[in-house]
Every structure is written in C-alpha cells, then in structure tokens.
Amino acid sequence: MRTVEVPLAGAPYLITIDAGSLARGTGLRTLVRGPSALLVTDANVGPRYAAAFGAALGGVAVASVELPAGERHKDLAALQQVWDALATHGFGRDTTVIGLGGGVVGDLAGFAAATWQRGVDLVQVPTTLLAMVDAAVGGKTAINHAAGKNLIGAFHQPRAVHVDPAVLATLEDAELRAGLGEVIKLALAFDAELLARLEQELGALLARQPAACEAVIARCCELKAAVVARDEREHGERALLNLGHTFGHAIETAQHFRGWRHGEAVAAGLAMAARASVALGTLGAAERDRILVLLARAGLPTAAPAGLGRAELERTWTRDKKARDGRPRFVVLRGIGRAELVDDLPEAALAAAFAA
C-alpha cells in the first residue's frame, strides 16, 4: 500500500493506493465518518463493484444511484438524480457522497457533495486510470453545458481518495489509453524523468503490469498533489495542469461530448500545444517529435479529428475557463517538464498547431 498526502493548509487528506482493496473490502469503512453514505456510480461500474463496496461499509446506512455512463451524461439531469437520491433517503449534512467510477462520476458526485446542504463529505474512489491520476485529485467538480465543458462547478476537496489499481484489469483498452493522455500531460508539464520512464515502460503499462501501474499512479498523484497544495483555487500555477486542454476541451465541445474520450482529446491537444510551442521557439523540433512518437505508441491521436475545422474549435475558446477578457489562454512548453501559461497565441503558432 502507498499513500500520498495532499497537504492543503485547511484540510489535508490522503490518497491511498492499495491494490486489491475493493475485492477484499479492506480499508473502506474508515472512509466514512458519518452515519450514512450515498454511493454514486454508473452503469459500467455499478454492477461490478457497488454491492460489495456497500457491504464493506458495515454500520453505515448506504444508498446508491446508478447513472448512465459517458461524458454526454455529465449534465444537470444526472446531477438532479443524485440530489433526488439524497433527498429521498433523508441524508443530511453528516452524510458522505462517494464517487465510485471514472472522471464523469467523480465530477458529478463531487458537485453534488459541494452543493447538497451547502457541502457534505466527499470520498473519491476512481476506477479508471484517468480518474486515478487526475480527475479524483484536487477538488475540481463540475457538469458540462452546451456552451462548453465543465462550465458549471465548484471547488470541493474530498475527505479521502482511495485508489485500487487492480481494477484496471477490467478497464477497456481504449479507456486505459485515454488515461495515458493525462499521465503524459503531467510528465510533459512537470517531470521530464517521468516522461523518460513512460517511454521505457509503456509496454508494461499497456499490459497493466501491477508494479509499473502503481508506481506511475503514485508519481502522478504526487505531482498533482504538490501543485494543488500550492494553488488550490487555480490562481496561477494550477492552470498549468491544463496543458493540452484548451484544444482538448474545444474538441469535446464541438463533438457535443459524443465523440472522443477526454483523454483522447487531451492527447490531441498535447500534440497541438507541442507544435505551437515549436513555432513560438520555446520547444525544439526533436522534443516535439519525441512527444508525438510517445502519443502514437500509446495509441492516442496527435491531431484534431478529421472534418473538425479550426473555426469550430475557436468558437469555444472564449468560453474556456482560462480565458481573460474574452481572449483564450494556452499552456505551452518550454522544454520537456516545463509548462507555461501564455495569453493567446500568434497566428503562426495557431497555424502550426493545426498543421498535422
């Protein structure tokens, strides 16, 4: 078992990484400190894990709500289902909302916890690689709007995050690869050594070898925890975690959340940011090629979807959460492991981003 602390000044919490813990049911009862819990899951994860998870919370009044799976369901209607379940069971301010699933479930459960009776305990139990290394950590919660991704939300830190890497054995290959998009992002933004490790151990990760997966998950959690502790509300450094996301979120919005997975869109965004960085003169061509090769080896896209033009993506940029005064902001690279936020991009850099 590994633990990573998120050392927030007000309420620090632990990320526990314990392979096989969901099957054993060990360590789960301590996640809930109140008398009741609402387990929020989806149609993919619930049938596999929800009953056993609820049984492991002995002595706690447990109810569950199973949502439709998929990014297009991260909306007000799904959030209403969670609120309705909390109201139906009479759960008050001493309840705990548990997000058992991928990033969509975690975001929905988190926003419900942030808003139910002005805030209740939240526990994140991520079941996808993407959620384990990114979405479940840091307290960002949200739902989507037709105008853009994650436009309605709140910062609400979990009381705990519990990761069981063993569940990756049942994850679809495409979901695993999508999670690698966020892993590569963290390496590119903050840790050149992690990128080198990914290049060497990509085969082991794709094969779900436990030691490789646990080590990479732990390192990603360490990187994100450190950034969140320094900038919890994204006033500065935390925006660097959005490397590739201005492009990626635009792709998801243009596809009406019915196309690529989030990690796939982010991967294309990383490639586009790398090309733009070369045009800006902040990244070398050899470093760009290294990034593109790794993304391709991971089975991830390195360009915007065919048929989706630049004009369609640009229409969403002014609504991006990093935008200021209606002008988009982008995260670019100053070498492997060094990210930087810039105001807008010159035409040459934008053109390079789309030149696949």
TORTI-114046 format. One record per residue (C-alpha): x, y, z. Coordinates in steps of 0.5 Angstrom, whole numbers, plus 500, padded with zeros to 3 digits. Layout:
% TORTI-114046
XYZ ...
END
This chain:
% TORTI-114046
500500500 502507498 500514501 501521498 499527502 495533499 498538504 493543504 493548510 486548512 484540511 490536508 488529506 491522504 491519497 491511499 494507493 492500495 492494490 486489491 483493497 476493493 476486493 478485500 474491503 479493507 480500509 474502506 470503513 475509515 473513509 466515512 466518519 458520519 452515519 450515512 453515505 451516498 455511493 455515486 457510481 455509473 452503469 459501467 462500475 456499479 454492477 461490478 463494485 457497488 454492492 461489495 463496497 457498500 457492504 464494506 461500510 459496516 454500520 453506515 447507512 448506505 444508499 446508492 445512485 447509478 448514473 448513465 456512463 459517459 461525458 455527455 451525461 455530466 450534466 444538470 439532469 445527472 446532478 439532479 438524480 444525485 440531489 434527489 437521492 440525498 433528499 429521498 434518503 434524508 441525508 443531512 450535513 453529516 453524510 458522505 458522498 462517495 464517487 466510485 467511478 471515473 472522472 465523470 462520476 468523480 466530478 458529479 459526486 464532488 459537485 453534489 457534495 459541494 452543494 448539498 446543504 452547503 457542503 458535505 464530506 466527499 470521498 473519491 474512489 477513482 476506477 480509471 487511470 485518468 481519474 486516479 492520476 488527475 480528476 480525483 485529486 485536487 477538489 475541482 468539481 463540475 458539470 458541463 454546459 452546452 457552451 463548454 466543458 466544466 463551466 458550472 462547478 466549485 472547488 470542494 476538496 475530498 476528505 480522502 482519495 482511495 485508489 485501488 490500481 488492481 481495478 485497472 485490470 478490468 478497464 477497457 484498453 481505450 480508457 487506459 490509453 486515455 488515462 495515459 494522456 493525463 499521465 503524459 501531461 503531468 510529465 511534460 508540465 513538471 517532470 522530465 524524469 517521469 517522461 523518460 520513465 514513460 518512454 522506457 516502461 510504456 509497454 509495462 503500463 499498457 500491459 497493466 503490470 502492477 509495479 509499473 502502474 502503482 509507481 506511476 500513479 503514485 508519482 502523478 499524485 505527488 506532482 499534482 498534490 504539490 501543485 494543488 497545495 501551492 495554489 488550491 484555487 488556481 490563481 497561478 501555478 495550478 493553471 499549468 495543469 491545463 497543458 493541452 486542455 484549451 485545445 482538448 476542451 474545445 475539441 470535446 465541446 465541438 463534438 458535443 461531448 459525444 466524440 473522443 474521450 477526455 484523455 484522447 482530446 487532451 493528447 491531441 491538445 498536447 501535440 498541438 501545444 508542442 507544435 505551437 511551442 516550437 513556433 514560439 521558439 520555446 521548445 526544440 523540434 527534437 523535443 516536439 518529435 519526442 512528444 509526438 512519438 510517445 503519444 503515438 506509441 500510447 495509441 493516442 491522437 496527435 492532431 485535432 479530429 479530421 473534419 473539425 476545423 480551427 474556426 469551430 474550436 476557436 468559438 469555444 476558446 473565449 469561454 475557456 476558464 483560463 480566458 481573460 477579457 474574452 481572450 484565450 490563454 494557453 499553456 505552452 512548453 519551455 522544454 520537457 518538464 517546464 510549462 508556462 501560461 501565455 496570453 493568447 498565441 500569435 498567428 504563426 503559433 496557432 497555425 503550427 498547432 493545426 499543422 499536422 
END
